[in-house]
Amino acid sequence: MENYQILLTGKGWQLKREGDDKVLRSAETKSEMIEFASAYLREKTAILKVLDSNGDVQEELTYPRGANPSGTGA
């Protein structure tokens, strides 16, 4: 499973693969970035962490949207 992050930088909101410095996409607003990331990750098995301005996880989403990383099947 791949891990991605949306984070706020001096250049706006950015989507990156966790542990990689390469910016996959930038946007002016968090909502624009979440919308892009949802489309980008739709066909992947991934976890998307949305970080707040302090770098803390504000929201965590799994893709495909029905995926459950805990493996409980719930």
C-alpha positions as a Markdown table, in Angstrom:
| # | Residue | x | y | z |
|---|---|---|---|---|
| 1 | Met | 0.0 | 0.0 | 0.0 |
| 2 | Glu | 1.4 | 3.4 | -1.0 |
| 3 | Asn | 1.2 | 6.4 | 1.4 |
| 4 | Tyr | 0.6 | 9.9 | 0.3 |
| 5 | Gln | 0.4 | 13.3 | 2.1 |
| 6 | Ile | -1.3 | 16.6 | 1.4 |
| 7 | Leu | 0.6 | 19.4 | 3.2 |
| 8 | Leu | 0.7 | 23.1 | 3.4 |
| 9 | Thr | 4.0 | 24.7 | 2.2 |
| 10 | Gly | 5.1 | 28.2 | 1.3 |
| 11 | Lys | 4.0 | 27.3 | -2.2 |
| 12 | Gly | 0.5 | 26.3 | -1.3 |
| 13 | Trp | -1.0 | 22.8 | -0.8 |
| 14 | Gln | 1.1 | 20.0 | -2.2 |
| 15 | Leu | 0.6 | 16.3 | -2.8 |
| 16 | Lys | 3.6 | 14.1 | -2.2 |
| 17 | Arg | 4.3 | 10.4 | -1.8 |
| 18 | Glu | 5.3 | 9.8 | 1.8 |
| 19 | Gly | 9.1 | 9.8 | 2.2 |
| 20 | Asp | 9.7 | 11.4 | -1.3 |
| 21 | Asp | 10.5 | 15.1 | -1.8 |
| 22 | Lys | 9.0 | 15.1 | -5.3 |
| 23 | Val | 5.8 | 17.2 | -5.5 |
| 24 | Leu | 3.1 | 15.4 | -7.5 |
| 25 | Arg | 0.8 | 18.4 | -7.7 |
| 26 | Ser | 0.3 | 21.8 | -6.1 |
| 27 | Ala | -2.9 | 23.8 | -5.6 |
| 28 | Glu | -3.9 | 27.1 | -3.9 |
| 29 | Thr | -6.5 | 25.5 | -1.7 |
| 30 | Lys | -6.8 | 22.3 | 0.4 |
| 31 | Ser | -10.1 | 21.5 | -1.1 |
| 32 | Glu | -8.7 | 21.6 | -4.6 |
| 33 | Met | -5.8 | 19.4 | -3.6 |
| 34 | Ile | -8.1 | 16.8 | -1.9 |
| 35 | Glu | -10.3 | 16.8 | -5.1 |
| 36 | Phe | -7.2 | 16.1 | -7.3 |
| 37 | Ala | -5.8 | 13.5 | -4.9 |
| 38 | Ser | -9.0 | 11.6 | -4.8 |
| 39 | Ala | -9.1 | 11.4 | -8.5 |
| 40 | Tyr | -5.4 | 10.5 | -8.7 |
| 41 | Leu | -5.6 | 7.8 | -6.1 |
| 42 | Arg | -9.0 | 6.3 | -7.2 |
| 43 | Glu | -7.4 | 3.3 | -9.0 |
| 44 | Lys | -4.6 | 2.8 | -6.4 |
| 45 | Thr | -4.4 | 1.0 | -3.1 |
| 46 | Ala | -3.2 | 3.9 | -0.9 |
| 47 | Ile | -3.5 | 5.9 | 2.3 |
| 48 | Leu | -3.8 | 9.7 | 2.0 |
| 49 | Lys | -2.9 | 11.7 | 5.1 |
| 50 | Val | -4.1 | 15.4 | 5.1 |
| 51 | Leu | -1.8 | 17.4 | 7.4 |
| 52 | Asp | -2.7 | 20.6 | 9.1 |
| 53 | Ser | -0.5 | 23.7 | 9.1 |
| 54 | Asn | 1.5 | 22.2 | 12.1 |
| 55 | Gly | 2.2 | 19.0 | 10.3 |
| 56 | Asp | -0.3 | 16.9 | 12.3 |
| 57 | Val | -2.6 | 14.4 | 10.6 |
| 58 | Gln | -6.0 | 16.1 | 10.3 |
| 59 | Glu | -7.6 | 13.4 | 8.2 |
| 60 | Glu | -6.7 | 10.0 | 6.8 |
| 61 | Leu | -8.4 | 8.5 | 3.8 |
| 62 | Thr | -8.0 | 5.0 | 2.2 |
| 63 | Tyr | -8.2 | 4.2 | -1.5 |
| 64 | Pro | -10.0 | 2.6 | -3.0 |
| 65 | Arg | -12.6 | 4.3 | -0.8 |
| 66 | Gly | -13.8 | 0.9 | 0.5 |
| 67 | Ala | -10.3 | -0.3 | 1.5 |
| 68 | Asn | -9.6 | -1.0 | 5.1 |
| 69 | Pro | -5.9 | -1.1 | 6.0 |
| 70 | Ser | -6.6 | -2.9 | 9.3 |
| 71 | Gly | -7.7 | -6.0 | 7.4 |
| 72 | Thr | -10.8 | -6.5 | 9.5 |
| 73 | Gly | -13.0 | -6.4 | 6.5 |
| 74 | Ala | -15.3 | -3.9 | 8.2 |
